[in-house]
């Protein structure tokens, strides 16, 4: 839609005796905006998406190397905690709050209260949680597919934002041109207006 509006100024390229210098300037402005919206904005989107993809995939590799899925065992069930204590850390909907024990990747024994996706936890039941190398709980690592989806959204957002800025710049410049034209008309009318319609005026 914005590109169509920019094209609307291109008719001023046509030669005719009534074409003013400002008409030609508006045509150049419309052409510049059209090229920026159709060529530069998508390029900005591609470059932004590519940069975001590189950064996110690097984050994926770092998280997959530093986060570990370990098996925790229920020691006993605990009283429910306030809502949303750490359901994200165990990768799903809030379940039961339990005291659990597990062995960290570095061999350290850990014992903490966690949310477990177990409908009826009993001592000895096991479930899986994500930890870092020292056994501290962390969020599930980002997967490559999700990272790619986020990069695509970032690129599309950057392209739309760039197109909006280009179109906004075109409208701002066009508005300033129109204001200058109106001011010029006002000065001209102030000069010839008093004699308008008089017989032999200006002779």
PAVOPA-951948 format. One line per 8 residues: number of its first residue (from 0); their letters; for each residue x negated, y, z negated of C-alpha. Coordinates in Angstrom, 2 decimals, always signed. Example, Ala and Ser with C-alpha at 12.3 -4.5 7.8 and 13.67 -1.06 7.14 Angstrom:
% residues 2
0	AS	-12.30,-4.50,-7.80  -13.67,-1.06,-7.14
This chain:
% residues 203
0	XXXXXXXX	+0.00,+0.00,+0.00  -2.78,+2.42,-0.89  -4.61,+1.63,+2.34  -1.39,+2.32,+4.29  -1.09,+5.71,+2.61  -4.68,+6.49,+3.54  -3.97,+5.60,+7.18  -1.13,+8.12,+7.24
8	XXXXXXXX	-3.71,+10.91,+7.55  -5.31,+9.48,+10.68  -2.70,+10.99,+13.03  -4.56,+14.27,+12.66  -7.28,+12.90,+14.96  -4.98,+13.47,+17.93  -5.81,+16.46,+20.06  -3.19,+19.20,+20.21
16	XXXXXXXX	-3.32,+22.99,+20.24  -1.77,+23.20,+16.77  -4.42,+21.06,+15.08  -6.27,+23.01,+12.40  -9.72,+22.45,+10.93  -8.05,+21.28,+7.73  -6.12,+18.64,+9.69  -9.38,+17.23,+10.99
24	XXXXXXXX	-10.85,+17.30,+7.47  -7.84,+15.36,+6.19  -8.31,+12.81,+8.97  -11.94,+12.31,+7.95  -10.85,+11.98,+4.34  -8.23,+9.36,+5.26  -10.73,+7.39,+7.36  -13.34,+7.46,+4.59
32	XXXXXXXX	-10.81,+6.31,+2.00  -9.60,+3.52,+4.30  -13.14,+2.22,+4.82  -13.88,+2.37,+1.12  -10.68,+0.54,+0.18  -10.94,-2.15,+2.85  -14.72,-2.70,+2.85  -16.41,-1.28,-0.25
40	XXXXXXXX	-13.79,-2.36,-2.80  -13.87,-6.05,-1.77  -17.68,-5.96,-1.73  -17.69,-4.54,-5.25  -15.30,-7.30,-6.27  -17.53,-10.01,-4.79  -20.67,-8.62,-6.40  -18.96,-8.18,-9.77
48	XXXXXXXX	-17.45,-11.66,-9.64  -20.79,-13.17,-8.66  -22.58,-11.41,-11.52  -19.89,-12.48,-13.97  -20.06,-16.05,-12.68  -23.84,-16.17,-13.13  -23.62,-14.78,-16.66  -20.73,-17.05,-17.68
56	XXXXXXXX	-22.34,-20.19,-16.27  -25.50,-19.33,-18.18  -23.35,-19.02,-21.31  -21.78,-22.39,-20.54  -25.19,-24.05,-20.36  -26.36,-22.39,-23.58  -23.19,-23.37,-25.44  -23.26,-26.95,-24.17
64	XXXXXXXX	-26.86,-27.29,-25.32  -26.33,-25.70,-28.73  -22.90,-27.08,-29.67  -22.28,-30.69,-30.57  -19.20,-32.83,-30.97  -19.51,-34.80,-34.19  -17.24,-37.22,-36.03  -15.86,-36.07,-39.38
72	XXXXXXXX	-14.20,-38.30,-41.94  -11.35,-37.29,-44.22  -12.22,-37.28,-47.93  -8.79,-36.13,-49.08  -5.92,-33.94,-47.97  -5.76,-30.39,-49.31  -2.95,-27.93,-49.88  -2.00,-25.95,-46.75
80	XXXXXXXX	-4.04,-22.80,-46.22  -2.72,-19.48,-44.85  -1.73,-19.67,-41.20  -4.44,-19.72,-38.52  -7.40,-20.34,-40.81  -9.47,-22.08,-38.15  -7.33,-24.11,-35.72  -9.41,-22.85,-32.79
88	XXXXXXXX	-12.57,-24.28,-34.29  -11.19,-27.80,-34.10  -9.87,-27.19,-30.59  -6.13,-27.46,-30.92  -2.94,-26.77,-32.80  -3.14,-26.42,-36.58  -2.69,-29.76,-38.25  -3.49,-30.75,-41.81
96	XXXXXXXX	-6.03,-29.09,-44.03  -8.44,-31.66,-45.38  -11.73,-31.97,-47.16  -13.99,-33.67,-44.64  -17.57,-34.86,-44.47  -19.84,-35.22,-41.48  -23.49,-35.45,-40.57  -24.99,-32.52,-38.69
104	XXXXXXXX	-27.13,-33.11,-35.60  -30.19,-32.25,-37.70  -29.27,-35.00,-40.19  -27.82,-32.70,-42.86  -24.77,-34.03,-44.71  -21.89,-31.53,-44.68  -18.70,-31.44,-46.74  -16.10,-28.71,-46.13
112	XXXXXXXX	-12.39,-27.93,-45.90  -11.25,-27.98,-42.26  -8.11,-28.19,-40.17  -7.68,-31.67,-38.71  -5.27,-32.61,-35.96  -3.97,-35.55,-37.94  -0.24,-35.87,-38.68  -0.75,-37.87,-41.88
120	XXXXXXXX	-4.42,-37.77,-42.90  -5.69,-40.44,-45.25  -9.13,-40.91,-46.79  -11.44,-42.48,-44.24  -9.52,-41.24,-41.15  -11.84,-39.72,-38.58  -11.54,-36.85,-36.13  -13.91,-34.84,-33.95
128	XXXXXXXX	-15.15,-31.30,-34.54  -17.64,-28.99,-32.82  -20.70,-27.83,-34.75  -23.98,-26.12,-34.10  -27.32,-27.81,-34.66  -27.11,-27.21,-38.41  -23.61,-28.62,-38.77  -21.74,-25.30,-39.07
136	XXXXXXXX	-18.40,-25.35,-37.32  -18.15,-23.45,-34.02  -15.58,-23.03,-31.27  -15.36,-25.48,-28.39  -17.95,-24.58,-25.73  -16.72,-22.90,-22.59  -16.33,-25.31,-19.68  -17.55,-24.51,-16.13
144	XXXXXXXX	-14.05,-24.45,-14.63  -12.79,-21.90,-17.13  -15.91,-19.81,-16.64  -15.35,-19.80,-12.87  -11.72,-18.76,-13.32  -12.79,-15.88,-15.58  -15.38,-14.79,-13.02  -12.78,-14.77,-10.23
152	XXXXXXXX	-10.44,-12.67,-12.36  -13.28,-10.29,-13.18  -14.12,-9.89,-9.48  -10.50,-9.31,-8.52  -10.10,-6.79,-11.32  -13.23,-4.93,-10.25  -12.02,-4.79,-6.63  -8.61,-3.47,-7.64
160	XXXXXXXX	-10.16,-0.92,-9.97  -12.53,+0.28,-7.24  -9.67,+0.56,-4.73  -7.65,+2.54,-7.26  -10.57,+4.89,-7.90  -11.14,+5.44,-4.19  -7.44,+6.14,-3.60  -7.32,+8.40,-6.64
168	XXXXXXXX	-10.35,+10.29,-5.36  -8.70,+10.71,-1.96  -5.55,+12.10,-3.53  -7.53,+14.46,-5.74  -9.54,+15.83,-2.82  -6.39,+16.09,-0.69  -4.62,+17.98,-3.47  -7.49,+20.47,-3.69
176	XXXXXXXX	-7.40,+20.92,+0.08  -3.66,+21.57,-0.01  -4.03,+24.09,-2.83  -6.69,+25.93,-0.84  -4.43,+25.89,+2.23  -1.50,+27.29,+0.24  -3.75,+29.99,-1.21  -4.90,+30.91,+2.30
184	XXXXXXXX	-1.30,+31.08,+3.49  -0.48,+33.30,+0.54  -3.26,+35.71,+1.42  -2.20,+35.77,+5.07  +1.41,+36.37,+4.13  +0.36,+39.14,+1.77  -1.45,+40.80,+4.66  +1.24,+40.52,+7.36
192	XXXXXXXX	+4.39,+40.10,+5.29  +5.23,+43.79,+4.80  +5.29,+44.32,+8.60  +7.21,+41.10,+9.39  +10.18,+41.83,+11.69  +9.45,+45.51,+12.27  +9.66,+46.73,+15.84  +6.24,+47.51,+17.19
200	XXX	+4.53,+46.27,+14.06  +0.81,+45.99,+14.49  +0.79,+48.04,+17.74
